[in-house]
Amino acid sequence: MTSRRPASPLVLTLVTAQFVVMLDSSILNVALPSITTDLGLTPVGTAWVLNAYFLTFGGLLLISGRAADVFGRRRMFLLGAGVLVLGSLLGGFATTDAVLVSARLIQGAGAAMLSPAAMSVILARFTGPGRARAMSGWGAASTVGGAAGVTLGGILTAAFSWQSVLFVTGAVAAVVGVAGWFLLPAEKATTKRSFDAAGATLLTGAAVAVVFGVLSAPHRGLLSIEVVCAAILAVACVIGFVLVERRAADPVLPTGVLRDTRVSGGIAVNLLGGAARIACFVLVALLLQQVLEYGPAIAGLAMLPTSVAGFLISITILPRALDRLEPQWVALVGLVLLVFAHLIFATVDNGDSYLLRVLPGLLLAAAGVAFSFTPTTLVISEGIAAQNSGVSSGLASATAQLGGAIGIAVFGSLDATSRAAVLQSGGTSLAAADAGLQSANLAAAAAAGLAAVIALITFPALRRTRTAGSSQSA
């Protein structure tokens, strides 16, 4: 397929789909206190209003991507938009915590269908500079969607009610669905492909079990019955999946692709990089409020440059970088920038200047996020055949989300442990927050650094450069 310039209305529809998916992941954060008061939620119930979305979203991404390959990307896109609208309406009219959590589960399932279907259209339809431009827009939508969710959620909750937050998400998803109906190309008839139901069930079971265990660990403990059972179920499903896939005529995830170091290395890089990326802004929000002692409104404004910078970098600098360098090199640069950003945040103390200490870290983090996620997705897609573009998009999104969930749990545990040690020794809550967030940011920097090392070892373009350099020095 020759490179072509993306059709703007189509690409806008696809990136807006990713925008609403990321918007929905964060738009309820600020509304949680109001929801807790209205529905009388317990602390665990409050946590699961957020976790329910990530449980089905992270657990179903890969299988939804495969379904897009088998049943059609347009069909899965429209189905995902419809399910997201349904979940949003149900949540908006919820009067109990059970209904709201159920609605969030449905929203997550819709997002898991919509996101990989949209990305797989980009990966299958465009190549070369056209793909780079479209994927840069995708990355910008991801950055802006997550950041806009926090701001928009606060404004809507204050002006109307927390229910309006869910109705707005449903409205945007409905617009995306209607636009997709008219703009997404109808797929040509191809050889009928079988759907590996057994492999799909086992893979989904493993993914959901892992996400459930990770999300439960902070509230229940690592040795709780929920976490232990989830771990056992995940291992059993993985073993069963490997056995089933060996006999499958058209496996849900062709195990042979894992022999390509772009795929296997990309998965590891995305897990560790996702941990550093997704945890970054959670840790910064805590840093601003608990160490620098900013109020919620000032802290929100302090995060605004990150959204603006991430958007501008994604739509201006990133496409040019991908044109001039291979995605493997751009991903490496992004990971290194994330390392430096987390190291800066680890050294911020109470009373430090926002402009001189925090803002540089935020700008580095914005560039690191933009330069690491989209290029890593392209690296993974390069190692998977075009007819499995849904698998590659689902795999990239799923590993990033799973890495983020694991990162937040691990870094949060380190934060809590360090805080407890300071408090037990008689330290103040400010000193405890400083020590806890320093530990968490150093761990996040280590995760990004390890991802960079794995990229150097596994990505072919980086290996070739190292080999050539060694030969010349010899």
Long-range contacts (C-beta under 8 A, 24 or more apart in sequence): 1-127, 1-386, 2-127, 2-128, 3-126, 3-127, 3-128, 3-129, 3-130, 3-131, 4-126, 4-127, 4-130, 5-130, 5-133, 6-122, 6-125, 6-126, 6-130, 6-133, 6-134, 9-179, 9-183, 10-121, 10-183, 10-184, 10-185, 11-122, 11-133, 11-134, 11-137, 12-137, 13-118, 13-176, 13-179, 13-180, 13-183, 13-184, 14-118, 14-119, 14-121, 14-122, 14-134, 14-138, 15-118, 15-134, 15-137, 15-138, 15-140, 15-141, 16-141, 16-172, 16-175, 16-176, 16-179, 17-77, 17-80, 17-81, 17-114, 17-115, 17-118, 17-176, 17-180, 18-115, 18-118, 18-119, 18-138, 18-141, 18-142, 18-145, 19-141, 19-142, 19-144, 19-145, 19-148, 19-172, 20-84, 20-114, 20-145, 20-169, 20-172, 20-173, 20-176, 21-57, 21-84, 21-111, 21-114, 21-115, 21-145, 22-141, 22-142, 22-144, 22-145, 22-146, 22-149, 23-145, 23-146, 23-148, 23-149, 23-152, 23-169, 23-172, 24-53, 24-84, 24-88, 24-107, 24-111, 24-149, 24-169, 25-53, 25-54, 25-57, 25-111, 25-145, 25-146, 25-149, 26-145, 26-146, 26-147, 26-149, 26-150, 26-153, 27-149, 27-150, 27-152, 27-153, 27-165, 27-168, 27-169, 28-153, 28-162, 28-165, 28-166, 29-149, 29-150, 29-153, 30-150, 30-153, 30-154, 30-157, 31-153, 31-154, 31-156, 31-157, 31-162, 31-165, 34-157, 34-161, 34-162, 35-100, 35-162, 38-162, 39-94, 39-95, 39-96, 39-97, 39-100, 40-97, 41-97, 43-219, 44-219, 45-97, 45-101, 47-215, 47-218, 47-219, 48-101, 49-97, 49-100, 49-101, 49-104, 50-104, 51-215, 52-101, 52-102, 52-104, 52-105, 52-108, 53-104, 53-105, 53-107, 53-108, 53-111, 54-108, 54-211, 54-215, 54-401, 54-405, 55-105, 55-108, 55-208, 55-211, 55-212, 55-215, 56-105, 56-106, 56-108, 56-109, 56-112, 56-208, 57-108, 57-109, 57-111, 57-112, 57-401, 58-108, 58-112, 58-207, 58-211, 58-398, 58-401, 58-402, 58-405, 59-112, 59-204, 59-207, 59-208, 59-210, 59-211, 59-212, 60-108, 60-109, 60-112, 60-113, 60-204, 60-207, 60-208, 61-112, 61-115, 61-116, 61-207, 61-394, 61-397, 61-398, 61-401, 62-116, 62-203, 62-204, 62-207, 62-253, 62-391, 62-394, 62-395, 62-398, 63-200, 63-203, 63-204, 63-207, 63-252, 63-394, 64-112, 64-113, 64-115, 64-116, 64-117, 64-390, 64-394, 65-116, 65-117, 65-120, 65-390, 65-391, 65-392, 65-393, 65-394, 65-395, 65-397, 65-398, 66-195, 66-196, 66-200, 66-252, 66-253, 66-388, 66-390, 66-391, 66-394, 67-113, 67-195, 67-200, 67-390, 68-113, 68-116, 68-117, 68-120, 68-390, 68-393, 68-394, 69-120, 69-193, 69-387, 69-388, 69-389, 69-390, 69-391, 70-193, 70-194, 70-195, 70-250, 71-195, 72-187, 73-117, 73-120, 73-121, 73-124, 73-184, 73-187, 73-390, 74-117, 74-121, 74-180, 74-184, 74-185, 74-186, 74-187, 76-113, 76-114, 76-116, 76-117, 76-390, 77-113, 77-114, 77-117, 77-118, 77-121, 77-177, 77-180, 77-184, 78-177, 78-180, 78-181, 78-184, 79-113, 80-110, 80-111, 80-112, 80-113, 80-114, 80-115, 80-117, 81-110, 81-114, 81-173, 81-174, 81-176, 81-177, 81-180, 82-110, 82-177, 83-107, 83-109, 83-110, 83-113, 84-110, 84-111, 84-114, 84-169, 84-170, 84-173, 85-110, 85-170, 85-173, 85-174, 85-177, 86-110, 87-170, 88-166, 88-167, 88-169, 88-170, 88-173, 89-166, 89-167, 89-170, 91-163, 91-166, 92-163, 92-164, 92-166, 92-167, 92-170, 93-163, 103-166, 107-169, 110-173, 114-173, 114-176, 115-393, 115-397, 116-390, 116-393, 116-394, 116-397, 117-390, 117-393, 119-377, 119-393, 119-396, 119-397, 120-389, 120-390, 120-392, 120-393, 120-394, 121-184, 123-381, 123-386, 123-389, 123-392, 123-393, 124-386, 124-389, 125-185, 129-319, 129-322, 129-323, 131-378, 132-318, 132-319, 132-322, 132-323, 132-378, 133-319, 135-322, 135-374, 135-377, 135-378, 136-314, 136-315, 136-318, 136-319, 136-322, 136-374, 137-314, 137-315, 138-374, 139-314, 139-318, 139-370, 139-373, 139-374, 140-310, 140-311, 140-314, 140-315, 140-370, 142-373, 143-307, 143-310, 143-311, 143-314, 143-366, 143-369, 143-370, 144-307, 144-310, 144-311, 146-281, 147-281, 147-303, 147-304, 147-306, 147-307, 147-310, 148-307, 150-300, 150-303, 151-300, 154-300, 193-250, 194-249, 194-250, 195-250, 195-252, 196-244, 196-245, 196-248, 196-249, 196-250, 196-251, 196-252, 198-244, 198-248, 199-241, 199-244, 199-245, 199-248, 199-251, 199-252, 199-253, 200-252, 202-237, 202-238, 202-240, 202-241, 202-244, 203-237, 203-241, 203-252, 203-253, 205-233, 205-234, 205-237, 206-233, 206-234, 206-237, 206-238, 206-241, 207-398, 207-402, 209-233, 209-234, 209-237, 210-234, 210-402, 211-402, 211-405, 214-402, 214-405, 214-406, 214-409, 215-405, 215-409, 217-409, 217-413, 218-409, 218-412, 218-413, 252-391, 253-391, 253-395, 254-388, 254-391, 257-383, 257-384, 257-388, 260-383, 260-384, 261-383, 261-458, 261-459, 261-460, 262-328, 262-379, 262-380, 262-382, 262-383, 262-458, 262-459, 262-460, 263-380, 263-383, 263-384, 263-395, 264-458, 265-379, 265-454, 265-455, 265-457, 265-458, 265-459, 266-376, 266-379, 266-380, 266-383, 266-396, 266-399, 266-458, 266-459, 267-380, 267-395, 267-399, 268-451, 268-454, 268-458, 269-331, 269-335, 269-376, 269-379, 269-451, 269-454, 269-455, 269-458, 270-373, 270-376, 270-377, 270-380, 270-396, 270-399, 270-400, 270-403, 271-399, 271-400, 271-402, 271-403, 271-406, 271-451, 272-403, 272-447, 272-448, 272-450, 272-451, 272-454, 273-331, 273-334, 273-335, 273-338, 273-372, 273-373, 273-376, 273-400, 273-403, 273-447, 273-448, 273-451, 274-373, 274-399, 274-400, 274-401, 274-402, 274-403, 274-404, 274-407, 275-403, 275-404, 275-406, 275-407, 275-408, 275-410, 275-411, 275-444, 275-447, 276-335, 276-338, 276-339, 276-342, 276-368, 276-407, 276-444, 276-445, 276-447, 276-448, 276-451, 277-338, 277-368, 277-369, 277-372, 277-373, 277-400, 277-404, 278-400, 278-401, 278-403, 278-404, 278-405, 278-407, 278-408, 279-404, 279-407, 279-408, 279-411, 279-440, 279-444, 280-338, 280-341, 280-342, 280-345, 280-365, 280-368, 280-369, 280-444, 281-306, 281-365, 282-408, 283-342, 283-345, 283-411, 283-415, 283-437, 283-440, 283-441, 283-444, 284-345, 284-358, 284-361, 284-362, 284-365, 286-415, 286-433, 286-437, 287-345, 287-348, 287-358, 287-437, 287-441, 288-358, 290-430, 290-433, 290-437, 291-348, 291-349, 291-350, 291-430, 291-433, 291-434, 291-437, 292-348, 292-350, 292-351, 292-352, 292-354, 292-358, 293-350, 293-430, 302-354, 302-358, 303-362, 305-359, 305-362, 305-363, 305-366, 306-362, 306-363, 306-365, 306-366, 307-366, 309-362, 309-363, 309-366, 309-367, 310-366, 310-367, 310-369, 310-370, 313-366, 313-367, 313-370, 313-371, 314-370, 314-374, 317-367, 317-370, 318-370, 318-371, 318-374, 321-371, 322-375, 322-378, 326-461, 327-374, 327-375, 327-376, 327-378, 327-379, 327-382, 328-375, 328-379, 328-455, 328-459, 328-460, 328-461, 328-462, 329-461, 329-462, 330-371, 330-375, 331-371, 331-372, 331-375, 331-376, 331-379, 331-455, 331-459, 332-452, 332-455, 332-456, 332-459, 332-462, 333-371, 334-367, 334-368, 334-369, 334-370, 334-371, 334-372, 334-373, 334-375, 335-368, 335-372, 335-448, 335-449, 335-451, 335-452, 335-455, 336-368, 336-448, 336-452, 337-364, 337-365, 337-367, 337-368, 337-371, 337-372, 338-364, 338-365, 338-368, 338-369, 338-372, 338-444, 338-445, 338-448, 339-445, 339-448, 339-449, 339-452, 340-364, 340-368, 341-365, 341-368, 342-441, 342-442, 342-444, 342-445, 342-448, 343-441, 343-442, 343-445, 345-437, 345-441, 346-437, 346-438, 346-441, 346-442, 346-445, 347-438, 349-434, 350-430, 350-434, 368-448, 372-451, 373-400, 376-400, 379-459, 407-444, 407-447, 410-443, 411-440, 411-441, 411-443, 411-444, 412-440, 414-439, 414-440, 414-443, 415-439, 415-440
